[in-house]
Amino acid sequence: MRDSKKRFSDKKIKDYYEDVARKKGDADNYWAKGFFQSLLIEKIELLLKDVNKKNVLDIGCGDGRVTAYLSLNHNKIVGMDIAYTRLLRAKQKILSASTSSLFLQSYAETQLFKENTFDLVVCTEVLEHVQDDDALIKSISYYLKDDGLAIISIPTVSLSRYTDMYKFKRPIYFDPVEHLREYAYYRIPWFKNDFVKIRYLIDKYNKYGLTVKKKYGVGFELPLAVKRYLLGRLIEKCVRKKKINRILSAMPILRKLCVYTVFVLKK
C-alpha cells in the first residue's frame, strides 16, 4: 500500500502544513469553492443539522468551516489541527457567543482527552493524511461516549479515475503529495497495492467498536473519455448541476464510484 512509504519526521510534517496554511491562505477562498468540495461541505452540514450533541470534537478542523457551523447548535466545541495558522482562523469563525470553544495544535492521532469525553466527533478529509489511520480511528472511538456519533469523510477512487487508470496504465491519485494513502471500493487489478479497499477501512471501524450507520457517496464525475465528445460535454453540464449530481451520487450503482465517501458511525 502507498502508506507503507517512508515516514517523515513529526517536525517536517508540522512545518510543511504550517507553510501550506500561510502560503495558500484560508481554504474557504480556494478549496471550498471547488464543485465537488462544495458538495462535500453541504453534505457534512446537512448531516450535522439535526444532530443535537453537547460536546463536539472536530479533528483536523483546518480553517474552521465545519467548526463554525457546529458552533451554531452545540454547547462545547474543540478543534484540533496540525497548523497553528489555521487554528487562529478557525477561532475567529466561531459565531455563537454561547458556545464554549477550545482550539489545540496537535497531530490527529495523538490522544489528548479522556475516554468517553465527546458526544460527536467530526473528522473530514483527514484519514488519508495521517501517518497511522488505525491509531486515529482508535482515538475517535476512545473519545466517544457510548451511543456517540462520528462523521468521517474520505476521498475515494471515482469512476473517472478508474477509467483513466485503465487507459493510461498508471495509478492516479487525488493528491499525490499530501495523501499517504487513498481508498477505493473496488480492487484495482493493475495497481492492487496502491489503494486501500474500503472494506479494510470498515474492518478497522468495527475493530474499535464503531458501527457504520450510514454511508454516502458525494460527487459523481464523468470519465474524461466521455467528456471529450459533444454529447459527453452536454451530459457533463447536466452532471455539474448540484441537484442532478446529488441524485446520481445517491444511486446504489454509482455511490461507490463518487469522489468522496461520508460515513456516519455509532459507538
QUIVENFEN-V671075 format. One record per residue. N is the residue number from 1. PSI is psi in degrees with one decimal (999 if undefined). OMEGA is omega in whole degrees, 0 to 359 (* if undefined). Layout:
# QUIVENFEN-V671075
n=N psi=PSI omega=OMEGA
n=N psi=PSI omega=OMEGA
This chain:
# QUIVENFEN-V671075
n=1 psi=156.9 omega=180
n=2 psi=-28.6 omega=183
n=3 psi=3.3 omega=175
n=4 psi=-0.9 omega=181
n=5 psi=166.2 omega=185
n=6 psi=131.1 omega=177
n=7 psi=149.6 omega=174
n=8 psi=159.4 omega=177
n=9 psi=154.2 omega=180
n=10 psi=-41.0 omega=182
n=11 psi=-41.3 omega=180
n=12 psi=-39.7 omega=179
n=13 psi=-47.9 omega=180
n=14 psi=-44.4 omega=180
n=15 psi=-37.9 omega=180
n=16 psi=-50.6 omega=183
n=17 psi=-30.4 omega=175
n=18 psi=-41.1 omega=178
n=19 psi=-42.6 omega=178
n=20 psi=-42.7 omega=181
n=21 psi=-38.4 omega=181
n=22 psi=-40.5 omega=184
n=23 psi=-42.0 omega=184
n=24 psi=-24.4 omega=181
n=25 psi=-163.7 omega=183
n=26 psi=128.0 omega=181
n=27 psi=-23.0 omega=177
n=28 psi=-22.8 omega=183
n=29 psi=-7.6 omega=178
n=30 psi=-63.1 omega=185
n=31 psi=-48.6 omega=186
n=32 psi=-13.3 omega=181
n=33 psi=-10.3 omega=177
n=34 psi=150.6 omega=184
n=35 psi=-52.3 omega=183
n=36 psi=-34.6 omega=179
n=37 psi=-39.7 omega=179
n=38 psi=-34.8 omega=175
n=39 psi=-39.5 omega=179
n=40 psi=-46.3 omega=180
n=41 psi=-43.5 omega=180
n=42 psi=-38.0 omega=179
n=43 psi=-44.2 omega=179
n=44 psi=-45.6 omega=182
n=45 psi=-34.7 omega=177
n=46 psi=-42.0 omega=179
n=47 psi=-33.1 omega=182
n=48 psi=-16.9 omega=187
n=49 psi=-44.8 omega=185
n=50 psi=9.3 omega=179
n=51 psi=116.6 omega=181
n=52 psi=90.0 omega=181
n=53 psi=139.9 omega=185
n=54 psi=-46.2 omega=184
n=55 psi=120.0 omega=188
n=56 psi=137.4 omega=175
n=57 psi=128.2 omega=177
n=58 psi=103.3 omega=182
n=59 psi=126.4 omega=184
n=60 psi=47.5 omega=188
n=61 psi=-16.4 omega=179
n=62 psi=-134.0 omega=182
n=63 psi=4.7 omega=169
n=64 psi=19.4 omega=180
n=65 psi=-51.7 omega=180
n=66 psi=-36.9 omega=180
n=67 psi=-42.5 omega=179
n=68 psi=-40.3 omega=178
n=69 psi=-41.5 omega=178
n=70 psi=-34.8 omega=185
n=71 psi=-17.8 omega=181
n=72 psi=-27.5 omega=188
n=73 psi=2.9 omega=185
n=74 psi=150.9 omega=188
n=75 psi=-35.5 omega=183
n=76 psi=123.8 omega=182
n=77 psi=132.1 omega=172
n=78 psi=126.6 omega=178
n=79 psi=135.1 omega=178
n=80 psi=138.3 omega=174
n=81 psi=157.3 omega=181
n=82 psi=-22.6 omega=184
n=83 psi=116.8 omega=182
n=84 psi=-37.3 omega=180
n=85 psi=-40.3 omega=180
n=86 psi=-35.2 omega=178
n=87 psi=-38.2 omega=178
n=88 psi=-40.8 omega=178
n=89 psi=-42.1 omega=181
n=90 psi=-41.6 omega=181
n=91 psi=-35.0 omega=181
n=92 psi=-16.3 omega=184
n=93 psi=-4.7 omega=178
n=94 psi=116.0 omega=190
n=95 psi=-26.1 omega=185
n=96 psi=123.1 omega=180
n=97 psi=-20.1 omega=182
n=98 psi=-4.6 omega=181
n=99 psi=129.1 omega=174
n=100 psi=125.1 omega=184
n=101 psi=148.8 omega=178
n=102 psi=133.0 omega=180
n=103 psi=129.9 omega=186
n=104 psi=135.1 omega=174
n=105 psi=119.2 omega=183
n=106 psi=158.5 omega=170
n=107 psi=143.9 omega=186
n=108 psi=-34.3 omega=185
n=109 psi=-18.3 omega=185
n=110 psi=130.0 omega=179
n=111 psi=111.3 omega=184
n=112 psi=-13.4 omega=188
n=113 psi=164.3 omega=178
n=114 psi=163.1 omega=178
n=115 psi=145.8 omega=177
n=116 psi=46.1 omega=182
n=117 psi=-36.6 omega=190
n=118 psi=147.3 omega=175
n=119 psi=-27.5 omega=183
n=120 psi=133.6 omega=173
n=121 psi=127.4 omega=178
n=122 psi=131.9 omega=182
n=123 psi=90.4 omega=186
n=124 psi=124.3 omega=176
n=125 psi=49.7 omega=181
n=126 psi=-40.4 omega=186
n=127 psi=-35.3 omega=183
n=128 psi=-14.7 omega=183
n=129 psi=-27.0 omega=192
n=130 psi=155.8 omega=180
n=131 psi=-35.5 omega=186
n=132 psi=96.6 omega=181
n=133 psi=-28.2 omega=177
n=134 psi=-44.2 omega=180
n=135 psi=-36.9 omega=180
n=136 psi=-44.3 omega=179
n=137 psi=-40.7 omega=177
n=138 psi=-42.9 omega=180
n=139 psi=-41.3 omega=180
n=140 psi=-46.0 omega=179
n=141 psi=-39.4 omega=181
n=142 psi=-40.5 omega=181
n=143 psi=-32.6 omega=188
n=144 psi=140.5 omega=171
n=145 psi=163.5 omega=174
n=146 psi=137.1 omega=184
n=147 psi=10.4 omega=176
n=148 psi=162.7 omega=181
n=149 psi=147.6 omega=171
n=150 psi=137.6 omega=174
n=151 psi=116.9 omega=184
n=152 psi=133.8 omega=175
n=153 psi=147.1 omega=178
n=154 psi=152.8 omega=170
n=155 psi=142.3 omega=180
n=156 psi=159.7 omega=180
n=157 psi=118.0 omega=183
n=158 psi=169.1 omega=176
n=159 psi=-40.2 omega=180
n=160 psi=-43.6 omega=180
n=161 psi=-36.5 omega=177
n=162 psi=-49.4 omega=183
n=163 psi=-37.2 omega=179
n=164 psi=-37.9 omega=179
n=165 psi=-36.3 omega=177
n=166 psi=-40.7 omega=183
n=167 psi=-46.6 omega=187
n=168 psi=-8.5 omega=178
n=169 psi=44.7 omega=174
n=170 psi=150.3 omega=179
n=171 psi=139.3 omega=179
n=172 psi=118.3 omega=185
n=173 psi=148.7 omega=177
n=174 psi=-43.2 omega=176
n=175 psi=96.9 omega=184
n=176 psi=-13.3 omega=183
n=177 psi=-52.8 omega=188
n=178 psi=-25.0 omega=183
n=179 psi=121.8 omega=177
n=180 psi=-17.5 omega=175
n=181 psi=156.7 omega=173
n=182 psi=154.9 omega=191
n=183 psi=149.1 omega=180
n=184 psi=145.4 omega=177
n=185 psi=-35.6 omega=187
n=186 psi=149.8 omega=177
n=187 psi=134.6 omega=178
n=188 psi=100.7 omega=190
n=189 psi=-29.7 omega=182
n=190 psi=-27.3 omega=183
n=191 psi=58.4 omega=189
n=192 psi=-16.5 omega=180
n=193 psi=4.0 omega=185
n=194 psi=-12.4 omega=183
n=195 psi=147.1 omega=179
n=196 psi=126.3 omega=180
n=197 psi=141.5 omega=179
n=198 psi=-32.8 omega=180
n=199 psi=-39.7 omega=179
n=200 psi=-33.9 omega=177
n=201 psi=-42.6 omega=178
n=202 psi=-35.7 omega=176
n=203 psi=-37.5 omega=178
n=204 psi=-40.2 omega=175
n=205 psi=-50.5 omega=182
n=206 psi=-35.6 omega=180
n=207 psi=-34.8 omega=182
n=208 psi=22.5 omega=172
n=209 psi=20.4 omega=178
n=210 psi=126.8 omega=181
n=211 psi=134.1 omega=179
n=212 psi=112.2 omega=179
n=213 psi=-42.0 omega=177
n=214 psi=151.6 omega=169
n=215 psi=141.9 omega=187
n=216 psi=142.4 omega=169
n=217 psi=140.1 omega=180
n=218 psi=122.4 omega=174
n=219 psi=90.8 omega=176
n=220 psi=131.4 omega=184
n=221 psi=129.3 omega=177
n=222 psi=145.8 omega=176
n=223 psi=148.6 omega=181
n=224 psi=-38.1 omega=181
n=225 psi=-34.1 omega=180
n=226 psi=-38.5 omega=185
n=227 psi=-11.9 omega=181
n=228 psi=-21.0 omega=183
n=229 psi=157.9 omega=183
n=230 psi=-48.4 omega=180
n=231 psi=-39.7 omega=179
n=232 psi=-38.3 omega=179
n=233 psi=-33.6 omega=177
n=234 psi=-40.9 omega=177
n=235 psi=-38.7 omega=180
n=236 psi=-38.0 omega=178
n=237 psi=-38.1 omega=178
n=238 psi=-42.9 omega=181
n=239 psi=-28.8 omega=181
n=240 psi=4.1 omega=171
n=241 psi=127.0 omega=190
n=242 psi=-41.2 omega=182
n=243 psi=-44.9 omega=179
n=244 psi=-41.0 omega=181
n=245 psi=-37.4 omega=178
n=246 psi=-38.7 omega=179
n=247 psi=-44.8 omega=180
n=248 psi=-42.0 omega=182
n=249 psi=-24.2 omega=182
n=250 psi=-10.9 omega=180
n=251 psi=133.7 omega=183
n=252 psi=-37.8 omega=184
n=253 psi=-20.7 omega=185
n=254 psi=-21.8 omega=188
n=255 psi=-18.1 omega=176
n=256 psi=4.4 omega=181
n=257 psi=27.8 omega=181
n=258 psi=172.0 omega=182
n=259 psi=-34.1 omega=181
n=260 psi=155.6 omega=170
n=261 psi=134.2 omega=177
n=262 psi=127.6 omega=178
n=263 psi=136.0 omega=167
n=264 psi=117.8 omega=186
n=265 psi=146.0 omega=178
n=266 psi=138.0 omega=178
n=267 psi=999 omega=*
